[in-house]
């Protein structure tokens, strides 16, 4: 389905369009799961690093509810339990939620009923949310579009997972038509693309919904280069496989060799060999190798093929860059409305088509059929900013490990087929993705300004890992010390609202295991990076645009020997997953006055603590409506009788039944904004012991 425009003259007509767009996506997603022969398949994983399929089935519905709650568009959840376990997919994050196998997954029937309830909610909102045209990034309706586009991404990635499911679990349904034009492959050749200037990035206010990474600007001169006329076919790639390409280490990068070692791959994942004959897996069956279909490989395999072909032809082949691909699109005349051209997209077929089917002025499959790997990493354009409803959509991929995939595939719809969309995956990751090669000047990418200036994250890095100011001690260290001195048992601790992770490490000096959880993946990433790479770098703002660059190492912090006791997670304190339980200490630092419904956290926090468990709350009680609707504030207002309500009194009222208040104190902290501007805050600490 083509994307809908954000513009229009009739609000009612736009509501109707959004409704159709939503229903089409929601229903097609469910249709995809009708390919499973029976319900037990929902509890199978198609790959060991992925959740069972039931997760994805519930996840796209939960996404709507979670984003609507977070943006305070709705205040009631539909099913809090489902909305915690279906919350975050591993696709979005670099760390895997390996505990997922221990969840008590709901039944397929329950999940279907839940999906139905969410559908009703979204339909009501489409009818009733305030709407003016054009729909803007700040509009409430944007969050609905975000949910629809998110489901379109999962529609595509689920179709990849389905393709990896054993065939005995999958059945054919007539809604998904697979192309059967199997034949010999055409011989590939090179086509010249003249030098040109390219501009990437789109403006706010443009015609279609976009993810955060699409906005901004970037321009570059592209030197003339040559590109392959066709995507690399199974036949062309077969030469590489048969010549021992997977056994010859010299063609593979270091990461590629690691991929070979772990995967033990001898050929692409959708291929199989029986008695010397090659077969190919399409969505619902296994067929003789279709030589004229594009090969589907991960980026590391595509890169190794280029190295092999370079040696064979004594010419240097590489994968195209993002800018070269844009030059190619310009050359064949693809413009803003490229999603309207005739190509193998939008489930025209539920499979690839021959590489010589869709001709774009002499070059084939410029868009559609399968995605095309690139040599470009995901980087932000000038002017990049995150969307408040989904601040971790792209930021975790600015790590120089995620490579862009270009074009789109047969399973791409909506935003995925628009001109400006940008998607990136780790290089060992499979999609319906193949490649075309280019012969170019191989200029290193010119976009070198790696995203390191997320102001809030940098400020927090400075706060947790930087210097002390005005003789106020490091707040994360002080908090951990207070907690450690009052904890009765020291097996397991939870640092809730861990931000960039300093206190998580400090607690690990005493506790056997510490989970650090924060709502924002951008923050948690810092703790993860420190653990995995041993170093973090950040900027500290001095004056105007002047900054100092700072570097902190694991070694200097002295956490090398305790880091194995820490684990970091993205999570919502108001709706934590059930497996976060059994703690001797829960430390909620500067958290409760930032929660959208703090009571949801406080009412049930005792269930996550062991007997004699300690709950430590620190907060300056700075209630603000941007974080918490006033009806959910715990203090800082007058009640209906004109009596002043203080947060500590409400805490006593809520926690008093299940906890004994054993300690209170003030604890100051200083956050540096610039060299001459600091926030000096007095946090209130209250420590509560669970009654046995
Ligand atoms: Fe997702």
Boltz pocket constraint, residues with backbone or C-beta under 6 A from the ligand:
constraints:
  - pocket:
      binder: B
      contacts: [[A, 59], [A, 63], [A, 87], [A, 89], [A, 91], [A, 92], [A, 150], [A, 154]]
      max_distance: 6.0
